[in-house]
Amino acid sequence: MMAPESLEKRPKSFEALTPTLAEWILDYTRGMGFARTTPVQAMAIPLLMGNKDLVVEVCTMSRYKLGIINMS
């Protein structure tokens, strides 16, 4: 398991994520007008692409919570 300090949480472009996303996903995100990831996407997408199990809880300004579970 990665130490929390080693996870990159800052927003970045979808193209800058490692491992690289498929071109059709990049086309879709561009087409929807998304230029940068959210902090949770920047942290979670690389883990999911590495076939890691992941539980994420995000508290938004509107007080909604989102839980994501991926069990490969």
Backbone as XML, in Angstrom:
<?xml version="1.0"?>
<chain id="A" units="angstrom">
  <residue number="1" name="MET">
    <atom name="N" x="0.836" y="-1.183" z="0.000"/>
    <atom name="CA" x="0.000" y="0.000" z="0.000"/>
    <atom name="C" x="0.880" y="1.245" z="0.000"/>
  </residue>
  <residue number="2" name="MET">
    <atom name="N" x="0.498" y="2.250" z="-0.799"/>
    <atom name="CA" x="1.268" y="3.477" z="-0.884"/>
    <atom name="C" x="1.010" y="4.350" z="0.337"/>
  </residue>
  <residue number="3" name="ALA">
    <atom name="N" x="2.051" y="5.004" z="0.773"/>
    <atom name="CA" x="1.889" y="5.967" z="1.861"/>
    <atom name="C" x="1.127" y="7.165" z="1.329"/>
  </residue>
  <residue number="4" name="PRO">
    <atom name="N" x="0.244" y="7.766" z="2.147"/>
    <atom name="CA" x="-0.539" y="8.908" z="1.662"/>
    <atom name="C" x="0.318" y="10.028" z="1.104"/>
  </residue>
  <residue number="5" name="GLU">
    <atom name="N" x="1.521" y="10.228" z="1.637"/>
    <atom name="CA" x="2.366" y="11.303" z="1.147"/>
    <atom name="C" x="2.813" y="11.079" z="-0.291"/>
  </residue>
  <residue number="6" name="SER">
    <atom name="N" x="2.856" y="9.822" z="-0.724"/>
    <atom name="CA" x="3.358" y="9.529" z="-2.068"/>
    <atom name="C" x="2.288" y="9.651" z="-3.139"/>
  </residue>
  <residue number="7" name="LEU">
    <atom name="N" x="1.029" y="9.828" z="-2.749"/>
    <atom name="CA" x="-0.045" y="9.951" z="-3.721"/>
    <atom name="C" x="-0.168" y="11.394" z="-4.183"/>
  </residue>
  <residue number="8" name="GLU">
    <atom name="N" x="-0.229" y="11.571" z="-5.480"/>
    <atom name="CA" x="-0.372" y="12.903" z="-6.055"/>
    <atom name="C" x="-1.850" y="13.266" z="-6.039"/>
  </residue>
  <residue number="9" name="LYS">
    <atom name="N" x="-2.212" y="14.283" z="-5.277"/>
    <atom name="CA" x="-3.614" y="14.650" z="-5.109"/>
    <atom name="C" x="-3.988" y="15.951" z="-5.808"/>
  </residue>
  <residue number="10" name="ARG">
    <atom name="N" x="-3.011" y="16.662" z="-6.334"/>
    <atom name="CA" x="-3.317" y="17.937" z="-6.965"/>
    <atom name="C" x="-3.973" y="17.719" z="-8.323"/>
  </residue>
  <residue number="11" name="PRO">
    <atom name="N" x="-4.922" y="18.606" z="-8.703"/>
    <atom name="CA" x="-5.535" y="18.482" z="-10.028"/>
    <atom name="C" x="-4.474" y="18.571" z="-11.120"/>
  </residue>
  <residue number="12" name="LYS">
    <atom name="N" x="-4.685" y="17.824" z="-12.171"/>
    <atom name="CA" x="-3.790" y="17.847" z="-13.327"/>
    <atom name="C" x="-4.616" y="17.528" z="-14.556"/>
  </residue>
  <residue number="13" name="SER">
    <atom name="N" x="-4.026" y="17.657" z="-15.711"/>
    <atom name="CA" x="-4.762" y="17.324" z="-16.923"/>
    <atom name="C" x="-4.950" y="15.808" z="-16.991"/>
  </residue>
  <residue number="14" name="PHE">
    <atom name="N" x="-6.016" y="15.387" z="-17.644"/>
    <atom name="CA" x="-6.258" y="13.951" z="-17.797"/>
    <atom name="C" x="-5.134" y="13.301" z="-18.595"/>
  </residue>
  <residue number="15" name="GLU">
    <atom name="N" x="-4.536" y="14.058" z="-19.518"/>
    <atom name="CA" x="-3.433" y="13.536" z="-20.320"/>
    <atom name="C" x="-2.191" y="13.260" z="-19.487"/>
  </residue>
  <residue number="16" name="ALA">
    <atom name="N" x="-2.051" y="13.940" z="-18.359"/>
    <atom name="CA" x="-0.854" y="13.808" z="-17.525"/>
    <atom name="C" x="-0.934" y="12.642" z="-16.539"/>
  </residue>
  <residue number="17" name="LEU">
    <atom name="N" x="-2.086" y="11.984" z="-16.461"/>
    <atom name="CA" x="-2.212" y="10.867" z="-15.519"/>
    <atom name="C" x="-1.320" y="9.708" z="-15.947"/>
  </residue>
  <residue number="18" name="THR">
    <atom name="N" x="-0.804" y="8.991" z="-14.959"/>
    <atom name="CA" x="0.010" y="7.810" z="-15.203"/>
    <atom name="C" x="-0.572" y="6.658" z="-14.409"/>
  </residue>
  <residue number="19" name="PRO">
    <atom name="N" x="-0.898" y="5.528" z="-15.028"/>
    <atom name="CA" x="-0.742" y="5.199" z="-16.449"/>
    <atom name="C" x="-1.687" y="6.023" z="-17.324"/>
  </residue>
  <residue number="20" name="THR">
    <atom name="N" x="-1.324" y="6.115" z="-18.583"/>
    <atom name="CA" x="-2.069" y="6.922" z="-19.542"/>
    <atom name="C" x="-3.460" y="6.352" z="-19.782"/>
  </residue>
  <residue number="21" name="LEU">
    <atom name="N" x="-4.441" y="7.244" z="-19.855"/>
    <atom name="CA" x="-5.808" y="6.833" z="-20.172"/>
    <atom name="C" x="-5.930" y="6.553" z="-21.667"/>
  </residue>
  <residue number="22" name="ALA">
    <atom name="N" x="-6.879" y="5.700" z="-22.026"/>
    <atom name="CA" x="-7.128" y="5.387" z="-23.434"/>
    <atom name="C" x="-7.547" y="6.656" z="-24.176"/>
  </residue>
  <residue number="23" name="GLU">
    <atom name="N" x="-7.206" y="6.726" z="-25.453"/>
    <atom name="CA" x="-7.504" y="7.915" z="-26.249"/>
    <atom name="C" x="-8.998" y="8.222" z="-26.285"/>
  </residue>
  <residue number="24" name="TRP">
    <atom name="N" x="-9.853" y="7.192" z="-26.331"/>
    <atom name="CA" x="-11.298" y="7.446" z="-26.371"/>
    <atom name="C" x="-11.778" y="8.087" z="-25.074"/>
  </residue>
  <residue number="25" name="ILE">
    <atom name="N" x="-11.159" y="7.766" z="-23.956"/>
    <atom name="CA" x="-11.535" y="8.397" z="-22.683"/>
    <atom name="C" x="-11.085" y="9.860" z="-22.693"/>
  </residue>
  <residue number="26" name="LEU">
    <atom name="N" x="-9.878" y="10.118" z="-23.185"/>
    <atom name="CA" x="-9.399" y="11.497" z="-23.277"/>
    <atom name="C" x="-10.277" y="12.314" z="-24.217"/>
  </residue>
  <residue number="27" name="ASP">
    <atom name="N" x="-10.682" y="11.728" z="-25.348"/>
    <atom name="CA" x="-11.585" y="12.417" z="-26.273"/>
    <atom name="C" x="-12.915" y="12.746" z="-25.595"/>
  </residue>
  <residue number="28" name="TYR">
    <atom name="N" x="-13.422" y="11.798" z="-24.821"/>
    <atom name="CA" x="-14.704" y="11.990" z="-24.138"/>
    <atom name="C" x="-14.595" y="13.111" z="-23.102"/>
  </residue>
  <residue number="29" name="THR">
    <atom name="N" x="-13.547" y="13.100" z="-22.291"/>
    <atom name="CA" x="-13.408" y="14.137" z="-21.268"/>
    <atom name="C" x="-13.244" y="15.514" z="-21.915"/>
  </residue>
  <residue number="30" name="ARG">
    <atom name="N" x="-12.484" y="15.582" z="-23.002"/>
    <atom name="CA" x="-12.341" y="16.857" z="-23.726"/>
    <atom name="C" x="-13.684" y="17.309" z="-24.279"/>
  </residue>
  <residue number="31" name="GLY">
    <atom name="N" x="-14.415" y="16.359" z="-24.879"/>
    <atom name="CA" x="-15.717" y="16.660" z="-25.467"/>
    <atom name="C" x="-16.739" y="17.152" z="-24.453"/>
  </residue>
  <residue number="32" name="MET">
    <atom name="N" x="-16.613" y="16.708" z="-23.231"/>
    <atom name="CA" x="-17.519" y="17.132" z="-22.157"/>
    <atom name="C" x="-17.048" y="18.429" z="-21.503"/>
  </residue>
  <residue number="33" name="GLY">
    <atom name="N" x="-15.894" y="18.932" z="-21.938"/>
    <atom name="CA" x="-15.400" y="20.196" z="-21.423"/>
    <atom name="C" x="-14.535" y="20.090" z="-20.179"/>
  </residue>
  <residue number="34" name="PHE">
    <atom name="N" x="-14.101" y="18.888" z="-19.830"/>
    <atom name="CA" x="-13.250" y="18.706" z="-18.658"/>
    <atom name="C" x="-11.785" y="18.808" z="-19.077"/>
  </residue>
  <residue number="35" name="ALA">
    <atom name="N" x="-11.078" y="19.770" z="-18.507"/>
    <atom name="CA" x="-9.671" y="19.952" z="-18.842"/>
    <atom name="C" x="-8.757" y="19.395" z="-17.759"/>
  </residue>
  <residue number="36" name="ARG">
    <atom name="N" x="-9.222" y="19.438" z="-16.502"/>
    <atom name="CA" x="-8.377" y="19.012" z="-15.380"/>
    <atom name="C" x="-9.158" y="18.063" z="-14.480"/>
  </residue>
  <residue number="37" name="THR">
    <atom name="N" x="-8.417" y="17.208" z="-13.800"/>
    <atom name="CA" x="-9.028" y="16.280" z="-12.850"/>
    <atom name="C" x="-9.379" y="17.023" z="-11.567"/>
  </residue>
  <residue number="38" name="THR">
    <atom name="N" x="-10.249" y="16.426" z="-10.772"/>
    <atom name="CA" x="-10.448" y="16.894" z="-9.407"/>
    <atom name="C" x="-9.337" y="16.264" z="-8.575"/>
  </residue>
  <residue number="39" name="PRO">
    <atom name="N" x="-9.095" y="16.750" z="-7.363"/>
    <atom name="CA" x="-8.062" y="16.124" z="-6.539"/>
    <atom name="C" x="-8.305" y="14.630" z="-6.300"/>
  </residue>
  <residue number="40" name="VAL">
    <atom name="N" x="-9.555" y="14.234" z="-6.079"/>
    <atom name="CA" x="-9.822" y="12.815" z="-5.831"/>
    <atom name="C" x="-9.618" y="11.993" z="-7.102"/>
  </residue>
  <residue number="41" name="GLN">
    <atom name="N" x="-9.939" y="12.539" z="-8.267"/>
    <atom name="CA" x="-9.677" y="11.828" z="-9.524"/>
    <atom name="C" x="-8.182" y="11.662" z="-9.739"/>
  </residue>
  <residue number="42" name="ALA">
    <atom name="N" x="-7.412" y="12.698" z="-9.462"/>
    <atom name="CA" x="-5.954" y="12.627" z="-9.631"/>
    <atom name="C" x="-5.350" y="11.548" z="-8.753"/>
  </residue>
  <residue number="43" name="MET">
    <atom name="N" x="-5.929" y="11.318" z="-7.589"/>
    <atom name="CA" x="-5.432" y="10.294" z="-6.677"/>
    <atom name="C" x="-5.980" y="8.904" z="-7.028"/>
  </residue>
  <residue number="44" name="ALA">
    <atom name="N" x="-7.272" y="8.842" z="-7.393"/>
    <atom name="CA" x="-7.938" y="7.548" z="-7.541"/>
    <atom name="C" x="-7.715" y="6.875" z="-8.893"/>
  </residue>
  <residue number="45" name="ILE">
    <atom name="N" x="-7.729" y="7.618" z="-9.979"/>
    <atom name="CA" x="-7.642" y="7.015" z="-11.316"/>
    <atom name="C" x="-6.376" y="6.179" z="-11.485"/>
  </residue>
  <residue number="46" name="PRO">
    <atom name="N" x="-5.187" y="6.680" z="-11.116"/>
    <atom name="CA" x="-3.996" y="5.839" z="-11.264"/>
    <atom name="C" x="-4.066" y="4.545" z="-10.437"/>
  </residue>
  <residue number="47" name="LEU">
    <atom name="N" x="-4.653" y="4.621" z="-9.249"/>
    <atom name="CA" x="-4.794" y="3.399" z="-8.443"/>
    <atom name="C" x="-5.728" y="2.399" z="-9.117"/>
  </residue>
  <residue number="48" name="LEU">
    <atom name="N" x="-6.852" y="2.890" z="-9.632"/>
    <atom name="CA" x="-7.790" y="2.005" z="-10.318"/>
    <atom name="C" x="-7.180" y="1.410" z="-11.580"/>
  </residue>
  <residue number="49" name="MET">
    <atom name="N" x="-6.401" y="2.201" z="-12.300"/>
    <atom name="CA" x="-5.740" y="1.701" z="-13.507"/>
    <atom name="C" x="-4.701" y="0.637" z="-13.157"/>
  </residue>
  <residue number="50" name="GLY">
    <atom name="N" x="-4.220" y="0.651" z="-11.931"/>
    <atom name="CA" x="-3.274" y="-0.354" z="-11.464"/>
    <atom name="C" x="-3.954" y="-1.537" z="-10.808"/>
  </residue>
  <residue number="51" name="ASN">
    <atom name="N" x="-5.287" y="-1.672" z="-11.031"/>
    <atom name="CA" x="-6.084" y="-2.789" z="-10.494"/>
    <atom name="C" x="-6.053" y="-2.863" z="-8.973"/>
  </residue>
  <residue number="52" name="LYS">
    <atom name="N" x="-6.028" y="-1.711" z="-8.319"/>
    <atom name="CA" x="-6.067" y="-1.662" z="-6.866"/>
    <atom name="C" x="-7.511" y="-1.524" z="-6.404"/>
  </residue>
  <residue number="53" name="ASP">
    <atom name="N" x="-7.842" y="-2.150" z="-5.285"/>
    <atom name="CA" x="-9.133" y="-1.919" z="-4.659"/>
    <atom name="C" x="-9.105" y="-0.527" z="-4.048"/>
  </residue>
  <residue number="54" name="LEU">
    <atom name="N" x="-10.249" y="0.129" z="-4.054"/>
    <atom name="CA" x="-10.253" y="1.517" z="-3.629"/>
    <atom name="C" x="-11.584" y="1.867" z="-3.000"/>
  </residue>
  <residue number="55" name="VAL">
    <atom name="N" x="-11.534" y="2.557" z="-1.891"/>
    <atom name="CA" x="-12.716" y="3.137" z="-1.265"/>
    <atom name="C" x="-12.418" y="4.615" z="-1.112"/>
  </residue>
  <residue number="56" name="VAL">
    <atom name="N" x="-13.329" y="5.445" z="-1.615"/>
    <atom name="CA" x="-13.126" y="6.887" z="-1.583"/>
    <atom name="C" x="-14.359" y="7.532" z="-0.994"/>
  </residue>
  <residue number="57" name="GLU">
    <atom name="N" x="-14.159" y="8.451" z="-0.075"/>
    <atom name="CA" x="-15.262" y="9.244" z="0.448"/>
    <atom name="C" x="-14.936" y="10.699" z="0.165"/>
  </residue>
  <residue number="58" name="VAL">
    <atom name="N" x="-15.873" y="11.378" z="-0.469"/>
    <atom name="CA" x="-15.660" y="12.762" z="-0.852"/>
    <atom name="C" x="-16.780" y="13.596" z="-0.248"/>
  </residue>
  <residue number="59" name="CYS">
    <atom name="N" x="-16.421" y="14.580" z="0.521"/>
    <atom name="CA" x="-17.404" y="15.524" z="1.058"/>
    <atom name="C" x="-17.377" y="16.756" z="0.169"/>
  </residue>
  <residue number="60" name="THR">
    <atom name="N" x="-18.527" y="17.096" z="-0.363"/>
    <atom name="CA" x="-18.601" y="18.240" z="-1.268"/>
    <atom name="C" x="-19.151" y="19.445" z="-0.525"/>
  </residue>
  <residue number="61" name="MET">
    <atom name="N" x="-19.086" y="20.572" z="-1.162"/>
    <atom name="CA" x="-19.628" y="21.801" z="-0.570"/>
    <atom name="C" x="-21.129" y="21.682" z="-0.328"/>
  </residue>
  <residue number="62" name="SER">
    <atom name="N" x="-21.806" y="20.835" z="-1.095"/>
    <atom name="CA" x="-23.253" y="20.689" z="-0.937"/>
    <atom name="C" x="-23.612" y="19.615" z="0.082"/>
  </residue>
  <residue number="63" name="ARG">
    <atom name="N" x="-22.616" y="19.113" z="0.793"/>
    <atom name="CA" x="-22.779" y="18.143" z="1.875"/>
    <atom name="C" x="-23.198" y="16.749" z="1.400"/>
  </residue>
  <residue number="64" name="TYR">
    <atom name="N" x="-23.062" y="16.490" z="0.106"/>
    <atom name="CA" x="-23.288" y="15.140" z="-0.385"/>
    <atom name="C" x="-22.024" y="14.332" z="-0.175"/>
  </residue>
  <residue number="65" name="LYS">
    <atom name="N" x="-22.176" y="13.047" z="0.007"/>
    <atom name="CA" x="-21.011" y="12.164" z="0.116"/>
    <atom name="C" x="-21.112" y="11.134" z="-0.989"/>
  </residue>
  <residue number="66" name="LEU">
    <atom name="N" x="-19.969" y="10.782" z="-1.531"/>
    <atom name="CA" x="-19.908" y="9.795" z="-2.586"/>
    <atom name="C" x="-18.930" y="8.726" z="-2.176"/>
  </residue>
  <residue number="67" name="GLY">
    <atom name="N" x="-19.362" y="7.513" z="-2.173"/>
    <atom name="CA" x="-18.468" y="6.398" z="-1.880"/>
    <atom name="C" x="-18.290" y="5.560" z="-3.131"/>
  </residue>
  <residue number="68" name="ILE">
    <atom name="N" x="-17.068" y="5.230" z="-3.456"/>
    <atom name="CA" x="-16.773" y="4.425" z="-4.629"/>
    <atom name="C" x="-16.029" y="3.188" z="-4.160"/>
  </residue>
  <residue number="69" name="ILE">
    <atom name="N" x="-16.505" y="2.036" z="-4.555"/>
    <atom name="CA" x="-15.843" y="0.791" z="-4.211"/>
    <atom name="C" x="-15.570" y="0.024" z="-5.489"/>
  </residue>
  <residue number="70" name="ASN">
    <atom name="N" x="-14.351" y="-0.394" z="-5.670"/>
    <atom name="CA" x="-13.967" y="-1.220" z="-6.815"/>
    <atom name="C" x="-13.285" y="-2.464" z="-6.287"/>
  </residue>
  <residue number="71" name="MET">
    <atom name="N" x="-13.918" y="-3.588" z="-6.472"/>
    <atom name="CA" x="-13.311" y="-4.845" z="-6.046"/>
    <atom name="C" x="-13.057" y="-5.693" z="-7.280"/>
  </residue>
  <residue number="72" name="SER">
    <atom name="N" x="-11.819" y="-5.740" z="-7.691"/>
    <atom name="CA" x="-11.440" y="-6.468" z="-8.906"/>
    <atom name="C" x="-11.392" y="-7.949" z="-8.644"/>
  </residue>
</chain>
